[in-house]
């Protein structure tokens, strides 16, 4: 059985397939009324990844770094306080009132329960204050959605890496700078889609290579420059001619390399060692459909940023993995969780049978709870016997179906839908939705969502980007004390001491743009989280790909690409 439906948000048509119905039946949820893209956008509106503020902890009174702006009327605890035994979320318990909307009651609970300043597994963090959506980090700065890294900075979606900076999807690497999607590499710089390689500069789609510069689509090659072979001696001599410590030189080389890349075909998707998958940036996975950045996933659909294995049997799941299974319509969920539905920020083993909950740690049998740790059988933060828990839960579900919540734009939320936006803690342009579904202020307000006007910088800029030394050898220690004006957006940023140390070690120049502009430039280079129908540029076969039709690349189907490249 298949069924075509109209999305109640964007009004576009979407199809529910037989395997989808089977999954919804297994998870005991009704089919969705939003299309996959609107469901993704809705989840992302509950996630502030990297917009930081300063405010005081509402428990100890100390200054802290947080993702909750000071103008928001909510309690926020610094992470040492939130993870401590100084308070108990059960203190804020509410009795379920069947005469009121369940979502209205959950929103009321949210206003009372303290939130953690940053979404991190605080006990596992060492000297990594300016990080978020992360765990098991040591000496890291501005690292997001990442785990088990050391001495890294300005990374996103990265794991098991050391001494790396400026990257997206960096897995098991060391000594890397300004890369996208690299795995098990060492000494890789200004490159994309590199696997098991060393000594790589300005290259794309290499595997098993070493000492390559400006290369594309090579396998198991060494000492190549712009796809031309050299002897080891010739390669070393040629490399000495490049002044990689100069910003002007690096800018010119980057432009030259990217122009060279465009003359080669690309495979319809980024990925390897897969069986029956669709989407992009998928690796070592089986039966993953419409995925995006998925590592070692199995039987997943409409899932993104699943970057710690293993992960199994999930739909509409954004961010994490690490032993997660049976997940539906969730974001920021992982680490051994099982059967979690319509929830945000649920993690650690023993988190099972959780629904409509936020910030739930190592807890089971939760419905409509906020900020719970090591609890079971709670509804709206109130504990019940197992029998009463199941009875009241059924009553709530029946009420949600009989008297659904309707938001300001008329969107209907019955049981099985993710939270309505009114429960989001963040304004639209603070969230990850703004990265992947960019809208202007008028469009956001018209959609019934909130917008936060950007505050003017409080910092006095002491040096413009064009005043920075061109070569890293001329960068003195004092540069770490300067407040620099971003060459792109004009806002202030700093080159921190850790960054300066690594740049000197790499022999690479200082950046001219702030981290936010650098991050957005990386996102623009990646394919979107959406598939399109195109034809193979070689054989004409119809293919589904995340390369938009207006992109200039020559996109090949897998068979044509493998014939030409391998």
Secondary structure, DSSP 8 states (H G I E B T S, - for coil): --EEEE-TTT--EEEE-HHHHHHHHHHT----SS-HHHHHHHHHTT---S--EEEE-TTT--EEEESS-TTS-S-EE-HHHHTSSS--GGGG-----TTS-HHHHHHHHHHHS-EESS-B-GGG-BS--SEEEEEEEES-EEEEEEEEEES-EEEES-BS-EEEEEEEEEES-EEEEEEEEEES-EEEEEEEEEES-EEEES-EEEES-EEEES-EEEES-EEEETTEE--HHHHHHHHHHS-TTBHHHHHHHHHHHHHHHTTS-EESS-EES-EEEEEEEEES-EEEEEEEEEESEEEEEEEEEE-BS-EEEEEEEEEEESSEEEEEEEEEEESS-EEEEEEEEEESTT-EEEES-EEEES-EEEES-BS-BS-EEEETTEE--HHHHHHHHHHHHHHHHHS-EE-TT--EE-TTS---GGG-SS-GGGSTHHHHS---HHHHHHTT----------S---EEGGGS-SBGGG--GGGGG--EE-TTT--EE---HHHHHHHHHHT----SS-HHHHHHHHHHHS--S--EEEE-TTT--EEEESS-TT--S-EE-HHHHHHHH-
